[in-house]
Amino acid sequence: MITHQPNPSYIPSGSRYQNMPYKRCGKSGVQLPRLSLGLWQNFGEVDAFSNAQAMVHKAFDLGINHFDLANNYGPPYGSAESTFGKIMQKSLAPYRDELLISSKAGYDMWPGPFGIGGSRKYLISSCDQSLKRTGLDYFDVFYSHRFDPDTPLEETMQALDYIVRSGRALYVGISNYSAQQTEQAIAILQDLGTPLLVHQPRYNMFDRWIEDGLTDVLTNHGVGSVVFSPLAQGFLTNKYLHGIPDGSRASRSEQIHLNADHITRDKIAKVQKLNEIAVQREQSLAQMALAWVLQPQAVTSAIIGASKVEQIEDCVSALDNLEFSPEHLAGIEQILAG
């Protein structure tokens, strides 16, 4: 067996692959850890590098070898990729072939019409910039981060196909595409000869839109999915059991993905009832919410976010109990429908 020359600044756990379950991504040869680490927040220029590096190291020690980025993650935009690039350079470079690293482009990145969307110009230039920031020779997966209604879908998919054929990425993905848009993208990419590997949609107990057609499309075509926001931006944790605590994400007025308007009395009551089931399962609410999103056959992996090492450890512990009794599943459905 080939072993790496250890980097003296970091030697990963020798047992990193013993306890993490992996699942094949659709019908491809790629196997992903059931949990992946997203660098959307807490890895920007404004965050402590030492904490970011510690979280990446802990994730890898626990068998999480999939790290998800996007060109506009930060803040400021691009800085999460730069942070990850520094971590790679300092400690992870010897283990590059053990890692699956993804990035995305589609949302606003720089001024002007070529700094957003799904055009060939934007996607390819974004990919080149992202490679420079991370210091990588290639991405394992490069995504179209969103459907662009102002660009022909054929152009967007042709750009992804070119990114693979030019050696910038090994596989392609799409994110935030509807079921119909996904079906069209799959057909175009199939004709081009670069099959779609993975879709990255939002999915959690309070946002189940993928069950209305998308999971069927993915399953029927052998495409995997890596779902994001499985904890509803922290709402499906013990943090909000008694309302909105001071200093929490929802208490900050600048938050657009989770704020006080989303935290209604009705939802808090549901979270409290869900927590009762989690206690019966001897899990935290967050652990149960993660186990729940991993149930559909179409879901390959769930992306977790973290602000400290302990949160990653807590999330990985969810994998110790992924099975649900019919009674618990029925109870969860009743709560969510109430």
N, C-alpha and C positions, 0 to 999 in steps of 0.2 A: 504493500500500500504506500502511495506517495504521501509523505508528510511535509508540512511547511517548515521552513526555518523560522523558529519563533521570533517575533519582534519583541525585543526586551521591554518595550513600553506596555505591551498588552499580549497576553497569551490566553486565548479563549478557552472556555471549559471543555475538557475532553469528553464530557458526557452530553454535549449540546444537542446531539441528535437522538438521544435515547428516550426522551419523554415527550417530545413534541410530535404530535400526529401530523402527517402530510397527506394532501389529497391531490389527485391528478386534476389539472385544469382543463375541463372539458374533455376532449378526446386527444389532446396533445400529449407530448412526452414530458411536459413540465409538471412537477409536483410542487405545491406551495404549502407553507406551514398554515395551519388552521387560523393562526393569528399573524398579522403583518403589522409593521410599525409605520405609521404615517408621520411625516414631518411638516404638517400644515402649520402647526403652532408650536412655540417653545424651542424652535431651532433657528430663529432669526438672528440678525445682527444685534438686536436689542436684548437677547437672552444670553445667559452665561454659557460659554463654550464648554467649560468643565462639566456642567450638568448635562448638556446635550451629548457629549462624548460618553459620559457614564451611562446614559440611557441606551445609546446604541450598543455599547459593550454588553450591558445586561441583557438586552434583547437577543443578541447573538449568542450569548452564553446559554440562554434558555431555548435555543433552537429556532428563533425568529431570524430567518435569513433573507426575508423580503422587506425592502425598505422603499417606501413610496414617496415621491417628490412631485413637484410641479414647478414650472418656471416662475410663477408669481407667489410662491410660498415665502414667508418671511415673518415679520416685516424687517426691512423693506423688501420689495420684490427681488427675487433672486438670491437672497441671503441664506435661505435654508439649503439651497444647493451648494452654496459656497461653504457653509458650515459642514455639510456632509463631505464635501471634497477635502476639507482639512482633516476630518476624522479618517477618511480613507488614506490620506497621505501619511498621517502620524501612526496609524495602528492597523488599519484593515486591509491595506494593499496586498499583503501576502495571501489573503483569503478571498480575493476578488472572484475566483471561479466557484466559490461556495455561495456567493451572494446573487440574489435577483434584485436588481435595482431598476426602478421605473421612474419615468418623469412624463410630464404632460404639458400641452399648450392649447390654448383656446380662449381663455379669458384675457382681460386687458393686461398688457405688460409694458408697453411703451407708447408714447404719443403718436397720433396719426393713424391712417387707415390700415397700415401694415403691421400694427402692434396689437391686433386682436382678431379673433375669428378663426376661420378654417381654410384660408387660402393657402396655396402651395408655398407662396413666398413667406407667409408668417410661420407656418409649421416648420419648414426646413431651417429658416434662420433661427427660430426659437430653439430647435433641437441642437444646432451648432453652438448657440450661446450656452445652453444648459450643459453640454459636454465640456465646454471650457471652464464653467464654474465648478463643476464636480471633478474635473481633471480626469474623467473617464475616457476610454477609447470608444466605448459604445454603451448604450443602454440595453438592458435585457428586454424591456418593454417600453415603447413610446406610445402615448395615448393622444388621441384627439379629445381634449378635455370637455368639449361640449359640441352639440350640433349647431351649425351656423346656417340660419335660414337664408342668408344673403350670399352664400357660396354654394355652387353645385356640389352635391354630395360626391359625385364622381371625382371632382378636383381634390377634395379633402382626402378621399381614399387613395387616389393616385399618389398624393404626397406621402401618405403613410407607406405605401408600397415602395416608393423611391427611397424612403428613409431606411427601410430594411435592405433593399438591393444595393444601396451605397455603403452598407456596413455601419450605419449610425445606430442601428438597433437590430435585435434578433427577432423580435415579435412586435405586433401592433395590437393596440387596444382602443376602445372608445369608452367615454364616460358621459353620463347624464343624457343618453339617447333614449328615446321612447322605444316601445316594442316595435312599432312599424319602421322607425328610422333604423333600428338595429337590424331588422330583417333585410332592409335595403342595403345597408353597409356590408352585411355578410355576403350577399349576392355579388356585389361589386368586387369585394376583395377576393372572393373565390375565383371570379373570372380573371382577375389580375395575377393570381397565383400566389398571393400572400394571405393565407386564411386568418380570420380574426381569432386571436387567442382568448381575449378576455374583455369583459364589460365591467366598468366600475360605477355602480349606482349607489345612491343613498338607500339605506334599509335599516329600520329598527321597529320596535313594537308600535310606535306612534306614526310611522311613515312606511306603509306597506304597499306602495304603488307598484312595485315590481311584481307583485303577485297577480296583477291584472294584465297578464299577457307576456310580460318580459321573461319571466322564468321559463315559461313554456317555449319561447323562441330560443333561448339559450340552450335548454335541454335538447330540443329537437335538432339543433344544429351542432351540438357538441362544443359549445363555447362556455368557458368558465366565467365566474364572476368573483370579484373582490369587492365586498360591500364596505361603504364608509359610513361614518356616524352611527355605529351600532348602539351607542349609549345616548343617542339624541343630544349630542353636545354636552354630556354630563348630567342631563335631566334624569336618566335612568340609573342613578346612583343614589346612595344614601344622603347625598348633599342636600337634596331638595325635599326630603320627607316632611319637613315642617315649614315649608315656604322657601323664600329666597334669602339666603344668608348674606350678610354684608361681605363684600369682596369677591363674591362668586361671579362666574362669567355672566349669568343672567342679570346681575345687578349693575353691569356696566352699560351705559347708554349707547356706546359706540358699537356694541355687538349687533350684527345684523342676522346672524344665524340662530341666536338664542338670546332672548331678552325677556323682560318682565311681562310683555304682552303674550308670550307663549306659555307662561307658567300660570295657568288658570287654576281656580279652586277645584274644578272638576278633574283636571289632570293630576293635581297633587293627591286628590283622593284615590285616583287609580294607581298612582305610584305607591301609595301606602298599602293598598290591597295587594299589589304585585309583590311588595316586599314581604308580606306575610307568607306568600308561597315560597319565596326565596329562602326564608327562614326555615320552612318545612323541609326544603331541599338541602339545608345546611350550606347555603351559599349566600354571598352578598347579593344585593339587587343587581349590581353591575355584572357579576359573574353569571347570574341567571340570564340577564339580557343578552350577553355574549353567546351563551350556550343556545339560546332561542334562535338567534339569527343564523346560526350554523346548521339549523335543521333542514332547510330545503336542499334538495339534491343539486340544484343549480348553483348553490353558494359554495365556492371553493375556499375562500378565506375572508376574514373580517379584519379591517384596518382599525387598529387602536391608536389613540393619541395619548400622550402622557406629559406630565410636567415634572415628574420625579420617578426615580427608579422603583420605588415601592408600588407605584400604580401599575407598572409593567408586570411585576411579580404577582400582584393581585389578579390582574387580567388573565395571566397564563394559568393561574390556579383554577379558572373556570373550566379548563379542559379536563379536569379530574372528574367532572360530572356533566356529561353532555346528553345523557338520556333523560327523557321526560316520560312520566307515567301518563296514560290517557286522562286521568283525573286532573293532573296538573295542567296539561295542555288545554283541557276543557275549561278549567278555572281561569286560565290566562285569557282565553277567548272571551269568556263571559265578562271579565273585567274590562277588557279593551272595547267591547261592544256596548258597555253600559253607559 
